[in-house]
Structure formats: C-alpha cells, structure tokens
Amino acid sequence: MEESKHKSKKKRNLILTISIILAILLIAGISILILLPSQSKSRKTPVDMTADEVVTSVIKKMKYTNLSPISRENISRYYEIPDDTLSDYAMYISGSSGSEIEITCFVLSHEEDTDVMMKSVKQYLSSRNKNASEQNTSIAVVPYSTSTNFPYLFVAVAPDSDAAVSAFETLTKSA
C-alpha cells in the first residue's frame, strides 16, 4: 500500500511538473506573439524617413543621374521657407544642361503648414517657368508635379514628373 501511495505521489508530481512546463511554454508562446508585431513596428516607416532619404529613394527609383544636392542654406534661393514650418528639407538638381530635373522634399512641422508651403512652391515654380519662357535661357520650361502625404510635401520638376510623384507616393504610402 505504501508503494502504491509513493507511485501515486510520483505520478502527481510528474503531472504537476509537466503542467507547469506546459503553462510556461504557453505563456512564452503568447508573449512572443504579442511582442513580434511591436518589433516590426520599430523598423523605419516611411514617415520616419528624412527628406534626403525620400529624395534619394525617388532619384534611385526613377534612375535619374547627374543630380546634385543643394545645401540647406541655398534652398532658400529657390523657395521661400517661413520660419518654423519645416523640420527637414532636401533638394537635388540636375548637373547638366538639357536635363532640367529638380527633386525636392519638405518635411512639415505641422499639418496646417501645408498651405503655406504649397503657396511657396507654386510661387517658385511659376516664377521659374515665367523667367524661362521670357528670357529663353538655359532653364527650360519643364512640367512639374507636387504631392503631399503629411508630413511630406514633394516637388518634382522633370519631364516625367508624374512618374516621380508616383514613386514618392508608393514610398510614403501608409501601411
């Protein structure tokens, strides 16, 4: 009888040990399932990209060549940038005549700054094209397109500007 109690006690201890191990494995499995989605969110999302990363990605996608970055200080020669409207911006222009391409990305500080910057963009592009047609200079009248996907405002001045905007929109599309 003693041996039967001892075997019974061993059996209960074994069942208890197996149950505890299964519970630990179940909790670990559930924890992994909960933590995996949050780890994938820690990857860089399109909204976390810098203006330069957006512009260089579009340039690469469009296979543009001979584009050079414009320093932040010199971008103000092209666009009027009101104080505290942008957190970041980047502009690249073509380095050879006959290839009049300008790709610009502004990262807006606040969504309400969109209209102010759009006005600045349209003012610059209108002035650019007006000067080109009046003076018949090396600055060609080139089609342009713009797109906004907060916090970004994207400007493409290129013969295929709509395709460049499409590349931008694909890049910054919300998941």
Backbone as JSON Lines, residues from 0, in Angstrom:
{"i":0,"aa":"M","n":[0.82,-1.18,0.0],"ca":[0.0,0.0,0.0],"c":[0.87,1.25,0.0]}
{"i":1,"aa":"E","n":[1.94,1.17,0.77],"ca":[2.9,2.26,0.85],"c":[3.5,2.54,-0.53]}
{"i":2,"aa":"E","n":[3.83,1.46,-1.23],"ca":[4.43,1.6,-2.56],"c":[3.43,2.23,-3.52]}
{"i":3,"aa":"S","n":[2.18,1.91,-3.4],"ca":[1.13,2.46,-4.25],"c":[0.99,3.96,-4.01]}
{"i":4,"aa":"K","n":[1.05,4.38,-2.72],"ca":[0.97,5.81,-2.4],"c":[2.19,6.54,-2.96]}
{"i":5,"aa":"H","n":[3.34,5.89,-2.87],"ca":[4.56,6.5,-3.35],"c":[4.5,6.68,-4.87]}
{"i":6,"aa":"K","n":[4.02,5.66,-5.6],"ca":[3.87,5.74,-7.05],"c":[2.84,6.79,-7.41]}
{"i":7,"aa":"S","n":[1.77,6.85,-6.66],"ca":[0.72,7.83,-6.91],"c":[1.26,9.25,-6.71]}
{"i":8,"aa":"K","n":[2.08,9.42,-5.66],"ca":[2.65,10.73,-5.38],"c":[3.63,11.12,-6.49]}
{"i":9,"aa":"K","n":[4.43,10.18,-6.96],"ca":[5.36,10.44,-8.06],"c":[4.6,10.81,-9.32]}
{"i":10,"aa":"K","n":[3.5,10.12,-9.55],"ca":[2.69,10.37,-10.74],"c":[2.12,11.79,-10.68]}
{"i":11,"aa":"R","n":[1.59,12.19,-9.5],"ca":[1.05,13.54,-9.33],"c":[2.14,14.59,-9.52]}
{"i":12,"aa":"N","n":[3.33,14.33,-8.96],"ca":[4.44,15.28,-9.12],"c":[4.85,15.41,-10.59]}
{"i":13,"aa":"L","n":[4.86,14.28,-11.29],"ca":[5.2,14.3,-12.71],"c":[4.15,15.08,-13.49]}
{"i":14,"aa":"I","n":[2.88,14.83,-13.21],"ca":[1.79,15.56,-13.88],"c":[1.88,17.05,-13.57]}
{"i":15,"aa":"L","n":[2.14,17.39,-12.31],"ca":[2.28,18.78,-11.9],"c":[3.46,19.44,-12.62]}
{"i":16,"aa":"T","n":[4.59,18.74,-12.7],"ca":[5.78,19.27,-13.38],"c":[5.49,19.49,-14.86]}
{"i":17,"aa":"I","n":[4.86,18.52,-15.5],"ca":[4.51,18.64,-16.92],"c":[3.53,19.8,-17.12]}
{"i":18,"aa":"S","n":[2.56,19.94,-16.25],"ca":[1.59,21.03,-16.34],"c":[2.27,22.4,-16.21]}
{"i":19,"aa":"I","n":[3.2,22.5,-15.28],"ca":[3.93,23.77,-15.09],"c":[4.76,24.09,-16.33]}
{"i":20,"aa":"I","n":[5.43,23.08,-16.87],"ca":[6.24,23.29,-18.08],"c":[5.35,23.71,-19.24]}
{"i":21,"aa":"L","n":[4.2,23.07,-19.41],"ca":[3.27,23.43,-20.48],"c":[2.74,24.86,-20.29]}
{"i":22,"aa":"A","n":[2.45,25.22,-19.06],"ca":[1.97,26.57,-18.78],"c":[3.05,27.6,-19.12]}
{"i":23,"aa":"I","n":[4.29,27.32,-18.76],"ca":[5.4,28.23,-19.08],"c":[5.56,28.36,-20.59]}
{"i":24,"aa":"L","n":[5.5,27.23,-21.3],"ca":[5.61,27.27,-22.76],"c":[4.45,28.04,-23.39]}
{"i":25,"aa":"L","n":[3.26,27.87,-22.87],"ca":[2.09,28.58,-23.38],"c":[2.24,30.08,-23.16]}
{"i":26,"aa":"I","n":[2.66,30.47,-21.97],"ca":[2.86,31.89,-21.67],"c":[3.97,32.47,-22.55]}
{"i":27,"aa":"A","n":[5.05,31.73,-22.73],"ca":[6.15,32.19,-23.59],"c":[5.67,32.36,-25.03]}
{"i":28,"aa":"G","n":[4.89,31.41,-25.52],"ca":[4.36,31.48,-26.89],"c":[3.46,32.69,-27.08]}
{"i":29,"aa":"I","n":[2.58,32.93,-26.12],"ca":[1.68,34.08,-26.2],"c":[2.49,35.38,-26.14]}
{"i":30,"aa":"S","n":[3.49,35.42,-25.28],"ca":[4.34,36.62,-25.18],"c":[5.05,36.9,-26.5]}
{"i":31,"aa":"I","n":[5.55,35.87,-27.14],"ca":[6.23,36.04,-28.42],"c":[5.26,36.58,-29.46]}
{"i":32,"aa":"L","n":[4.05,36.04,-29.49],"ca":[3.05,36.51,-30.45],"c":[2.68,37.97,-30.2]}
{"i":33,"aa":"I","n":[2.67,38.39,-28.97],"ca":[2.35,39.78,-28.64],"c":[3.52,40.7,-28.99]}
{"i":34,"aa":"L","n":[4.75,40.27,-28.74],"ca":[5.92,41.11,-28.95],"c":[6.36,41.21,-30.41]}
{"i":35,"aa":"L","n":[6.1,40.21,-31.23],"ca":[6.54,40.24,-32.62],"c":[5.99,41.44,-33.39]}
{"i":36,"aa":"P","n":[4.7,41.72,-33.34],"ca":[4.2,42.88,-34.08],"c":[4.83,44.19,-33.63]}
{"i":37,"aa":"S","n":[5.09,44.35,-32.34],"ca":[5.68,45.6,-31.87],"c":[7.13,45.72,-32.32]}
{"i":38,"aa":"Q","n":[7.84,44.6,-32.51],"ca":[9.21,44.66,-33.02],"c":[9.21,45.08,-34.47]}
{"i":39,"aa":"S","n":[8.27,44.61,-35.27],"ca":[8.23,45.01,-36.68],"c":[7.89,46.48,-36.8]}
{"i":40,"aa":"K","n":[7.17,47.05,-35.86],"ca":[6.86,48.47,-35.88],"c":[8.07,49.32,-35.56]}
{"i":41,"aa":"S","n":[9.07,48.74,-34.95],"ca":[10.25,49.52,-34.62],"c":[11.13,49.77,-35.84]}
{"i":42,"aa":"R","n":[10.86,49.08,-36.95],"ca":[11.59,49.35,-38.18],"c":[11.21,50.73,-38.68]}
{"i":43,"aa":"K","n":[12.07,51.3,-39.51],"ca":[11.83,52.63,-40.04],"c":[10.63,52.6,-40.98]}
{"i":44,"aa":"T","n":[9.66,53.41,-40.7],"ca":[8.48,53.51,-41.56],"c":[8.68,54.69,-42.5]}
{"i":45,"aa":"P","n":[7.9,54.76,-43.58],"ca":[8.05,55.89,-44.5],"c":[7.97,57.25,-43.8]}
{"i":46,"aa":"V","n":[7.15,57.37,-42.77],"ca":[7.0,58.66,-42.09],"c":[8.23,58.99,-41.26]}
{"i":47,"aa":"D","n":[9.09,58.02,-40.99],"ca":[10.31,58.26,-40.23],"c":[11.48,58.64,-41.12]}
{"i":48,"aa":"M","n":[11.29,58.66,-42.43],"ca":[12.37,58.94,-43.35],"c":[12.71,60.44,-43.36]}
{"i":49,"aa":"T","n":[13.98,60.74,-43.52],"ca":[14.38,62.14,-43.66],"c":[14.04,62.62,-45.07]}
{"i":50,"aa":"A","n":[14.05,63.92,-45.26],"ca":[13.78,64.48,-46.59],"c":[14.82,63.96,-47.59]}
{"i":51,"aa":"D","n":[16.07,63.91,-47.17],"ca":[17.12,63.42,-48.06],"c":[16.9,61.96,-48.44]}
{"i":52,"aa":"E","n":[16.46,61.13,-47.49],"ca":[16.18,59.72,-47.8],"c":[15.03,59.6,-48.79]}
{"i":53,"aa":"V","n":[14.02,60.44,-48.65],"ca":[12.89,60.41,-49.59],"c":[13.38,60.78,-50.98]}
{"i":54,"aa":"V","n":[14.1,61.9,-51.08],"ca":[14.57,62.37,-52.39],"c":[15.51,61.35,-53.04]}
{"i":55,"aa":"T","n":[16.47,60.85,-52.3],"ca":[17.42,59.91,-52.9],"c":[16.73,58.59,-53.29]}
{"i":56,"aa":"S","n":[15.71,58.19,-52.55],"ca":[14.96,56.98,-52.92],"c":[14.21,57.18,-54.22]}
{"i":57,"aa":"V","n":[13.58,58.35,-54.38],"ca":[12.87,58.64,-55.63],"c":[13.86,58.73,-56.79]}
{"i":58,"aa":"I","n":[14.98,59.4,-56.57],"ca":[16.0,59.52,-57.63],"c":[16.46,58.13,-58.07]}
{"i":59,"aa":"K","n":[16.69,57.26,-57.12],"ca":[17.12,55.89,-57.43],"c":[16.03,55.15,-58.2]}
{"i":60,"aa":"K","n":[14.8,55.26,-57.73],"ca":[13.68,54.58,-58.39],"c":[13.49,55.08,-59.83]}
{"i":61,"aa":"M","n":[13.67,56.39,-60.02],"ca":[13.48,56.99,-61.35],"c":[14.73,56.84,-62.24]}
{"i":62,"aa":"K","n":[15.81,56.35,-61.64],"ca":[17.08,56.16,-62.36],"c":[17.61,57.48,-62.93]}
{"i":63,"aa":"Y","n":[17.41,58.57,-62.17],"ca":[17.97,59.86,-62.56],"c":[19.47,59.84,-62.27]}
{"i":64,"aa":"T","n":[20.23,60.51,-63.12],"ca":[21.66,60.61,-62.91],"c":[22.07,62.08,-62.95]}
{"i":65,"aa":"N","n":[23.28,62.34,-62.51],"ca":[23.84,63.7,-62.51],"c":[23.02,64.7,-61.72]}
{"i":66,"aa":"L","n":[22.44,64.26,-60.61],"ca":[21.73,65.19,-59.73],"c":[22.61,65.47,-58.52]}
{"i":67,"aa":"S","n":[22.66,66.73,-58.15],"ca":[23.5,67.14,-57.02],"c":[22.64,67.77,-55.94]}
{"i":68,"aa":"P","n":[23.0,67.52,-54.68],"ca":[22.24,68.13,-53.59],"c":[22.52,69.63,-53.5]}
{"i":69,"aa":"I","n":[21.5,70.36,-53.12],"ca":[21.62,71.79,-52.85],"c":[21.71,71.92,-51.33]}
{"i":70,"aa":"S","n":[22.66,72.71,-50.86],"ca":[22.81,72.86,-49.42],"c":[21.55,73.5,-48.83]}
{"i":71,"aa":"R","n":[21.32,73.22,-47.59],"ca":[20.14,73.76,-46.92],"c":[20.11,75.28,-46.99]}
{"i":72,"aa":"E","n":[21.26,75.89,-46.88],"ca":[21.33,77.36,-46.93],"c":[20.91,77.88,-48.31]}
{"i":73,"aa":"N","n":[21.25,77.14,-49.36],"ca":[20.96,77.61,-50.72],"c":[19.54,77.28,-51.19]}
{"i":74,"aa":"I","n":[18.86,76.39,-50.53],"ca":[17.48,76.08,-50.92],"c":[16.62,77.33,-50.8]}
{"i":75,"aa":"S","n":[16.95,78.2,-49.86],"ca":[16.17,79.43,-49.69],"c":[16.3,80.36,-50.89]}
{"i":76,"aa":"R","n":[17.28,80.12,-51.77],"ca":[17.38,80.89,-53.01],"c":[16.3,80.45,-53.99]}
{"i":77,"aa":"Y","n":[15.76,79.27,-53.8],"ca":[14.72,78.74,-54.67],"c":[13.33,78.93,-54.06]}
{"i":78,"aa":"Y","n":[13.21,78.52,-52.82],"ca":[11.91,78.52,-52.13],"c":[11.94,79.46,-50.93]}
{"i":79,"aa":"E","n":[10.87,80.19,-50.74],"ca":[10.72,80.98,-49.53],"c":[10.2,80.03,-48.45]}
{"i":80,"aa":"I","n":[10.98,79.91,-47.39],"ca":[10.62,78.96,-46.33],"c":[10.33,79.75,-45.06]}
{"i":81,"aa":"P","n":[9.05,79.89,-44.73],"ca":[8.7,80.6,-43.49],"c":[9.25,79.88,-42.26]}
{"i":82,"aa":"D","n":[9.61,80.66,-41.25],"ca":[10.15,80.11,-40.01],"c":[9.2,79.1,-39.39]}
{"i":83,"aa":"D","n":[9.76,78.07,-38.8],"ca":[9.04,77.06,-38.02],"c":[7.99,76.28,-38.8]}
{"i":84,"aa":"T","n":[8.11,76.25,-40.13],"ca":[7.15,75.44,-40.91],"c":[7.71,74.07,-41.26]}
{"i":85,"aa":"L","n":[9.04,73.95,-41.26],"ca":[9.66,72.7,-41.68],"c":[10.58,72.14,-40.61]}
{"i":86,"aa":"S","n":[10.61,70.81,-40.55],"ca":[11.57,70.16,-39.66],"c":[12.77,69.64,-40.44]}
{"i":87,"aa":"D","n":[12.59,69.51,-41.78],"ca":[13.66,68.99,-42.62],"c":[13.32,69.29,-44.07]}
{"i":88,"aa":"Y","n":[14.32,69.37,-44.92],"ca":[14.09,69.53,-46.35],"c":[15.35,69.17,-47.11]}
{"i":89,"aa":"A","n":[15.15,68.78,-48.37],"ca":[16.27,68.41,-49.24],"c":[15.88,68.7,-50.68]}
{"i":90,"aa":"M","n":[16.87,69.11,-51.46],"ca":[16.65,69.42,-52.87],"c":[17.85,68.93,-53.67]}
{"i":91,"aa":"Y","n":[17.57,68.29,-54.8],"ca":[18.61,67.86,-55.73],"c":[18.24,68.43,-57.09]}
{"i":92,"aa":"I","n":[19.25,68.89,-57.82],"ca":[19.01,69.41,-59.17],"c":[19.98,68.76,-60.14]}
{"i":93,"aa":"S","n":[19.59,68.8,-61.41],"ca":[20.44,68.19,-62.44],"c":[21.69,69.01,-62.62]}
{"i":94,"aa":"G","n":[22.76,68.32,-62.91],"ca":[24.04,68.98,-63.06],"c":[24.41,69.23,-64.5]}
{"i":95,"aa":"S","n":[23.55,68.83,-65.43],"ca":[23.89,69.03,-66.83],"c":[22.74,69.73,-67.56]}
{"i":96,"aa":"S","n":[23.1,70.58,-68.51],"ca":[22.05,71.27,-69.27],"c":[21.37,70.25,-70.17]}
{"i":97,"aa":"G","n":[20.15,70.53,-70.5],"ca":[19.35,69.61,-71.3],"c":[18.66,68.57,-70.45]}
{"i":98,"aa":"S","n":[18.99,68.52,-69.18],"ca":[18.36,67.59,-68.25],"c":[17.9,68.4,-67.05]}
{"i":99,"aa":"E","n":[16.85,69.14,-67.24],"ca":[16.37,70.06,-66.2],"c":[15.48,69.3,-65.22]}
{"i":100,"aa":"I","n":[16.08,68.77,-64.18],"ca":[15.35,68.0,-63.17],"c":[15.64,68.6,-61.8]}
{"i":101,"aa":"E","n":[14.58,68.79,-61.05],"ca":[14.69,69.22,-59.66],"c":[13.77,68.34,-58.83]}
{"i":102,"aa":"I","n":[14.31,67.74,-57.79],"ca":[13.52,66.91,-56.89],"c":[13.68,67.48,-55.49]}
{"i":103,"aa":"T","n":[12.56,67.83,-54.86],"ca":[12.59,68.47,-53.55],"c":[11.59,67.79,-52.62]}
{"i":104,"aa":"C","n":[11.97,67.67,-51.37],"ca":[11.06,67.14,-50.35],"c":[11.15,68.03,-49.12]}
{"i":105,"aa":"F","n":[10.0,68.45,-48.64],"ca":[9.9,69.22,-47.41],"c":[9.23,68.35,-46.37]}
{"i":106,"aa":"V","n":[9.72,68.38,-45.15],"ca":[9.07,67.68,-44.04],"c":[8.44,68.77,-43.18]}
{"i":107,"aa":"L","n":[7.12,68.79,-43.19],"ca":[6.37,69.83,-42.5],"c":[6.35,69.6,-41.0]}
{"i":108,"aa":"S","n":[6.44,70.7,-40.24],"ca":[6.38,70.61,-38.78],"c":[4.95,70.35,-38.31]}
{"i":109,"aa":"H","n":[3.99,70.99,-38.99],"ca":[2.58,70.88,-38.61],"c":[1.75,70.76,-39.88]}
{"i":110,"aa":"E","n":[0.69,70.01,-39.8],"ca":[-0.15,69.8,-40.97],"c":[-0.72,71.11,-41.51]}
{"i":111,"aa":"E","n":[-0.98,72.06,-40.62],"ca":[-1.53,73.34,-41.07],"c":[-0.51,74.16,-41.87]}
{"i":112,"aa":"D","n":[0.75,73.76,-41.89],"ca":[1.77,74.45,-42.67],"c":[1.74,74.05,-44.15]}
{"i":113,"aa":"T","n":[0.94,73.07,-44.49],"ca":[0.88,72.58,-45.87],"c":[0.51,73.7,-46.84]}
{"i":114,"aa":"D","n":[-0.53,74.46,-46.55],"ca":[-0.97,75.52,-47.47],"c":[0.1,76.6,-47.65]}
{"i":115,"aa":"V","n":[0.76,76.96,-46.57],"ca":[1.81,77.99,-46.64],"c":[2.94,77.52,-47.55]}
{"i":116,"aa":"M","n":[3.37,76.27,-47.38],"ca":[4.48,75.77,-48.2],"c":[4.03,75.52,-49.64]}
{"i":117,"aa":"M","n":[2.79,75.09,-49.85],"ca":[2.29,74.92,-51.21],"c":[2.3,76.25,-51.95]}
{"i":118,"aa":"K","n":[1.95,77.32,-51.25],"ca":[1.96,78.65,-51.85],"c":[3.4,79.02,-52.25]}
{"i":119,"aa":"S","n":[4.36,78.72,-51.39],"ca":[5.76,78.99,-51.68],"c":[6.23,78.18,-52.88]}
{"i":120,"aa":"V","n":[5.84,76.92,-52.94],"ca":[6.21,76.04,-54.05],"c":[5.65,76.58,-55.36]}
{"i":121,"aa":"K","n":[4.37,76.89,-55.36],"ca":[3.73,77.39,-56.59],"c":[4.34,78.72,-57.03]}
{"i":122,"aa":"Q","n":[4.67,79.55,-56.07],"ca":[5.29,80.84,-56.37],"c":[6.65,80.63,-57.06]}
{"i":123,"aa":"Y","n":[7.45,79.75,-56.51],"ca":[8.76,79.48,-57.11],"c":[8.61,78.87,-58.5]}
{"i":124,"aa":"L","n":[7.76,77.87,-58.64],"ca":[7.62,77.19,-59.93],"c":[7.04,78.11,-60.99]}
{"i":125,"aa":"S","n":[6.1,78.94,-60.61],"ca":[5.53,79.9,-61.54],"c":[6.59,80.9,-61.99]}
{"i":126,"aa":"S","n":[7.36,81.41,-61.04],"ca":[8.43,82.36,-61.34],"c":[9.5,81.7,-62.22]}
{"i":127,"aa":"R","n":[9.83,80.46,-61.91],"ca":[10.84,79.72,-62.67],"c":[10.42,79.58,-64.12]}
{"i":128,"aa":"N","n":[9.2,79.12,-64.33],"ca":[8.73,78.91,-65.7],"c":[8.51,80.23,-66.44]}
{"i":129,"aa":"K","n":[8.07,81.26,-65.74],"ca":[7.87,82.57,-66.37],"c":[9.22,83.12,-66.84]}
{"i":130,"aa":"N","n":[10.23,83.07,-65.97],"ca":[11.56,83.55,-66.34],"c":[12.14,82.76,-67.51]}
{"i":131,"aa":"A","n":[11.93,81.47,-67.52],"ca":[12.47,80.64,-68.59],"c":[11.83,81.0,-69.93]}
{"i":132,"aa":"S","n":[10.53,81.18,-69.94],"ca":[9.86,81.47,-71.22],"c":[10.15,82.9,-71.68]}
{"i":133,"aa":"E","n":[10.26,83.84,-70.76],"ca":[10.53,85.23,-71.13],"c":[11.97,85.43,-71.61]}
{"i":134,"aa":"Q","n":[12.91,84.81,-70.93],"ca":[14.32,85.05,-71.22],"c":[14.91,84.03,-72.19]}
{"i":135,"aa":"N","n":[14.16,82.97,-72.45],"ca":[14.65,81.92,-73.32],"c":[16.06,81.49,-72.91]}
{"i":136,"aa":"T","n":[16.21,81.27,-71.6],"ca":[17.52,80.89,-71.05],"c":[17.68,79.39,-71.07]}
{"i":137,"aa":"S","n":[18.76,78.95,-70.46],"ca":[19.02,77.51,-70.41],"c":[18.05,76.8,-69.47]}
{"i":138,"aa":"I","n":[17.32,77.58,-68.66],"ca":[16.31,76.97,-67.78],"c":[15.09,76.68,-68.63]}
{"i":139,"aa":"A","n":[14.84,75.46,-68.89],"ca":[13.72,75.08,-69.73],"c":[12.42,75.09,-68.94]}
{"i":140,"aa":"V","n":[11.31,75.32,-69.66],"ca":[10.01,75.19,-69.04],"c":[9.74,73.69,-68.98]}
{"i":141,"aa":"V","n":[9.77,73.16,-67.78],"ca":[9.65,71.72,-67.59],"c":[8.4,71.46,-66.75]}
{"i":142,"aa":"P","n":[7.66,70.41,-67.09],"ca":[6.47,70.09,-66.29],"c":[6.85,69.79,-64.84]}
{"i":143,"aa":"Y","n":[5.93,70.08,-63.96],"ca":[6.18,69.77,-62.55],"c":[4.93,69.17,-61.95]}
{"i":144,"aa":"S","n":[5.14,68.44,-60.87],"ca":[4.03,67.84,-60.12],"c":[4.38,67.92,-58.64]}
{"i":145,"aa":"T","n":[3.34,68.01,-57.83],"ca":[3.54,68.02,-56.38],"c":[2.63,66.98,-55.74]}
{"i":146,"aa":"S","n":[3.0,66.6,-54.55],"ca":[2.17,65.66,-53.79],"c":[2.43,65.87,-52.31]}
{"i":147,"aa":"T","n":[1.39,65.73,-51.51],"ca":[1.56,65.8,-50.07],"c":[1.08,64.5,-49.44]}
{"i":148,"aa":"N","n":[1.85,64.07,-48.48],"ca":[1.49,62.93,-47.65],"c":[2.11,63.27,-46.3]}
{"i":149,"aa":"F","n":[1.33,63.96,-45.46],"ca":[1.87,64.52,-44.23],"c":[2.72,63.49,-43.51]}
{"i":150,"aa":"P","n":[3.9,63.88,-43.14],"ca":[4.45,65.23,-43.02],"c":[5.2,65.72,-44.26]}
{"i":151,"aa":"Y","n":[5.12,64.99,-45.38],"ca":[5.91,65.32,-46.54],"c":[5.16,66.17,-47.56]}
{"i":152,"aa":"L","n":[5.91,67.08,-48.2],"ca":[5.46,67.81,-49.38],"c":[6.55,67.56,-50.4]}
{"i":153,"aa":"F","n":[6.19,66.94,-51.51],"ca":[7.15,66.51,-52.52],"c":[6.94,67.31,-53.8]}
{"i":154,"aa":"V","n":[8.05,67.74,-54.41],"ca":[8.0,68.51,-55.65],"c":[8.93,67.85,-56.66]}
{"i":155,"aa":"A","n":[8.41,67.59,-57.85],"ca":[9.22,67.03,-58.93],"c":[9.1,67.94,-60.14]}
{"i":156,"aa":"V","n":[10.22,68.46,-60.6],"ca":[10.29,69.22,-61.83],"c":[11.09,68.35,-62.79]}
{"i":157,"aa":"A","n":[10.39,67.74,-63.72],"ca":[11.03,66.79,-64.63],"c":[10.06,66.47,-65.76]}
{"i":158,"aa":"P","n":[10.59,66.05,-66.9],"ca":[9.69,65.67,-68.0],"c":[8.71,64.57,-67.58]}
{"i":159,"aa":"D","n":[9.15,63.71,-66.66],"ca":[8.3,62.63,-66.16],"c":[7.92,62.87,-64.7]}
{"i":160,"aa":"S","n":[7.54,64.11,-64.4],"ca":[7.25,64.5,-63.01],"c":[6.12,63.68,-62.39]}
{"i":161,"aa":"D","n":[5.11,63.3,-63.19],"ca":[4.02,62.48,-62.64],"c":[4.53,61.11,-62.17]}
{"i":162,"aa":"A","n":[5.46,60.54,-62.91],"ca":[6.04,59.25,-62.52],"c":[6.87,59.4,-61.24]}
{"i":163,"aa":"A","n":[7.58,60.52,-61.11],"ca":[8.37,60.77,-59.9],"c":[7.45,60.91,-58.7]}
{"i":164,"aa":"V","n":[6.33,61.6,-58.88],"ca":[5.35,61.75,-57.8],"c":[4.77,60.39,-57.43]}
{"i":165,"aa":"S","n":[4.51,59.58,-58.43],"ca":[4.0,58.23,-58.17],"c":[5.01,57.41,-57.37]}
{"i":166,"aa":"A","n":[6.29,57.55,-57.67],"ca":[7.33,56.85,-56.91],"c":[7.34,57.35,-55.46]}
{"i":167,"aa":"F","n":[7.2,58.65,-55.28],"ca":[7.11,59.23,-53.93],"c":[5.92,58.67,-53.18]}
{"i":168,"aa":"E","n":[4.76,58.64,-53.82],"ca":[3.55,58.16,-53.16],"c":[3.65,56.69,-52.78]}
{"i":169,"aa":"T","n":[4.27,55.9,-53.64],"ca":[4.49,54.48,-53.31],"c":[5.41,54.36,-52.1]}
{"i":170,"aa":"L","n":[6.44,55.18,-52.08],"ca":[7.42,55.15,-50.99],"c":[6.8,55.54,-49.65]}
{"i":171,"aa":"T","n":[5.92,56.52,-49.66],"ca":[5.38,57.05,-48.4],"c":[3.97,56.57,-48.1]}
{"i":172,"aa":"K","n":[3.48,55.63,-48.88],"ca":[2.13,55.12,-48.65],"c":[1.99,54.55,-47.25]}
{"i":173,"aa":"S","n":[0.92,54.89,-46.59],"ca":[0.67,54.36,-45.23],"c":[0.39,52.89,-45.31]}
{"i":174,"aa":"A","n":[0.89,52.18,-44.32],"ca":[0.68,50.72,-44.26],"c":[-0.72,50.4,-43.82]}
